[in-house]
Amino acid sequence: MDAGARVADAVQRLKGVFVEIPGTRLTVADASRLSGLDRPVCQLILMALEDVHFLTRGRDGLYLRSTIDSH
């Protein structure tokens, strides 16, 4: 699997966790373990999902789904 496909798969897996398990809150390290990506790459994906308002990052640094109805 090439890098682009691996990242696309990881994005879908990460989004799936937040959709399937309401209230999920993940650290970058947790998300990295779930996706199988290195932390820096995983952090970029989480930040991108935050930029498109799929995720919100709390003051504690944990990522959570922005709203249930938005996506």
MISE-351661 format. One record per residue (C-alpha): x, y, z; residue number from 1; residue in one letter. Coordinates in nm, 3 decimals, padded with zeros to 5 digits. Example, Ala and Ser with C-alpha at 12.3 -4.5 7.8 and 13.67 -1.06 7.14 Angstrom:
+---------+---------+---------+-----+---------+
|       x |       y |       z | num | residuo |
+---------+---------+---------+-----+---------+
|  01.230 | -00.450 |  00.780 |   1 |       A |
|  01.367 | -00.106 |  00.714 |   2 |       S |
+---------+---------+---------+-----+---------+
//
This chain:
+---------+---------+---------+-----+---------+
|       x |       y |       z | num | residuo |
+---------+---------+---------+-----+---------+
|  00.000 |  00.000 |  00.000 |   1 |       M |
|  00.145 |  00.337 | -00.096 |   2 |       D |
|  00.175 |  00.626 |  00.150 |   3 |       A |
| -00.124 |  00.816 |  00.014 |   4 |       G |
| -00.353 |  00.515 |  00.042 |   5 |       A |
| -00.221 |  00.444 |  00.391 |   6 |       R |
| -00.298 |  00.799 |  00.505 |   7 |       V |
| -00.644 |  00.792 |  00.343 |   8 |       A |
| -00.716 |  00.463 |  00.519 |   9 |       D |
| -00.596 |  00.607 |  00.851 |  10 |       A |
| -00.817 |  00.916 |  00.808 |  11 |       V |
| -01.118 |  00.693 |  00.750 |  12 |       Q |
| -01.030 |  00.471 |  01.047 |  13 |       R |
| -00.988 |  00.770 |  01.277 |  14 |       L |
| -01.312 |  00.927 |  01.158 |  15 |       K |
| -01.485 |  00.593 |  01.206 |  16 |       G |
| -01.378 |  00.571 |  01.569 |  17 |       V |
| -01.525 |  00.913 |  01.643 |  18 |       F |
| -01.849 |  00.832 |  01.455 |  19 |       V |
| -01.902 |  00.480 |  01.590 |  20 |       E |
| -01.820 |  00.555 |  01.952 |  21 |       I |
| -01.991 |  00.879 |  02.057 |  22 |       P |
| -01.798 |  01.077 |  02.314 |  23 |       G |
| -01.461 |  00.934 |  02.210 |  24 |       T |
| -01.171 |  01.152 |  02.323 |  25 |       R |
| -00.824 |  01.067 |  02.198 |  26 |       L |
| -00.475 |  01.191 |  02.257 |  27 |       T |
| -00.237 |  01.207 |  01.962 |  28 |       V |
| -00.064 |  00.898 |  02.104 |  29 |       A |
| -00.394 |  00.705 |  02.120 |  30 |       D |
| -00.486 |  00.809 |  01.767 |  31 |       A |
| -00.139 |  00.711 |  01.649 |  32 |       S |
| -00.176 |  00.362 |  01.796 |  33 |       R |
| -00.525 |  00.319 |  01.643 |  34 |       L |
| -00.419 |  00.434 |  01.298 |  35 |       S |
| -00.074 |  00.277 |  01.288 |  36 |       G |
|  00.076 |  00.610 |  01.182 |  37 |       L |
|  00.375 |  00.788 |  01.329 |  38 |       D |
|  00.274 |  01.055 |  01.578 |  39 |       R |
|  00.377 |  01.355 |  01.364 |  40 |       P |
|  00.172 |  01.230 |  01.068 |  41 |       V |
| -00.120 |  01.141 |  01.294 |  42 |       C |
| -00.110 |  01.484 |  01.454 |  43 |       Q |
| -00.127 |  01.646 |  01.109 |  44 |       L |
| -00.435 |  01.437 |  01.024 |  45 |       I |
| -00.602 |  01.528 |  01.353 |  46 |       L |
| -00.526 |  01.894 |  01.291 |  47 |       M |
| -00.670 |  01.867 |  00.939 |  48 |       A |
| -00.987 |  01.709 |  01.080 |  49 |       L |
| -01.000 |  01.994 |  01.329 |  50 |       E |
| -00.960 |  02.248 |  01.046 |  51 |       D |
| -01.263 |  02.104 |  00.864 |  52 |       V |
| -01.458 |  02.113 |  01.192 |  53 |       H |
| -01.495 |  01.736 |  01.219 |  54 |       F |
| -01.296 |  01.739 |  01.544 |  55 |       L |
| -01.243 |  01.982 |  01.827 |  56 |       T |
| -00.938 |  01.984 |  02.051 |  57 |       R |
| -01.013 |  02.044 |  02.415 |  58 |       G |
| -00.799 |  02.242 |  02.657 |  59 |       R |
| -00.669 |  01.910 |  02.783 |  60 |       D |
| -00.532 |  01.837 |  02.433 |  61 |       G |
| -00.778 |  01.556 |  02.365 |  62 |       L |
| -00.955 |  01.542 |  02.031 |  63 |       Y |
| -01.330 |  01.482 |  02.017 |  64 |       L |
| -01.600 |  01.501 |  01.753 |  65 |       R |
| -01.721 |  01.856 |  01.703 |  66 |       S |
| -02.093 |  01.781 |  01.669 |  67 |       T |
| -02.291 |  01.470 |  01.604 |  68 |       I |
| -02.499 |  01.625 |  01.324 |  69 |       D |
| -02.230 |  01.814 |  01.128 |  70 |       S |
| -02.085 |  01.514 |  00.939 |  71 |       H |
+---------+---------+---------+-----+---------+
//
